[in-house]
Structure formats: structure tokens, C-alpha cells
Amino acid sequence: MPGRPPAPDARPEGCVFAPRCRYVRPDCAERPALREPEEGRRVACVLYDA
């Protein structure tokens, strides 16, 4: 992902990747839930099920 991650004390509202994500959409304004679709793999993105 291009760009630099935000400082831990300056994270944006909602998804922390939204400012750098080319697939950002309005529902990224809320922080997505962290899910574990399979053991050892975690994802937190509104597009995971899309």
C-alpha cells in the first residue's frame, strides 16, 4: 500500500487504512470489525465479503 502509516497517536477515525486505500468508500468511515475467516488469518475490511 502506498504512503506511510499514521503515527499511533494520530490514527484517523474509522478504518486506519482509508487515507491510503484506493478502494475507500463511505462505509470506511466506521472502523470495521476484526474477523478471523480461517485460523491464523485476520481481516478488518468492509470489502472482504464484497
Sequence and secondary structure as in RCSB ss.txt:
>XXXX:A:sequence
MPGRPPAPDARPEGCVFAPRCRYVRPDCAERPALREPEEGRRVACVLYDA
>XXXX:A:secstr
  S    GGG  SS TTGGG TT  GGGGS    EEEETTEEE  TTTT 
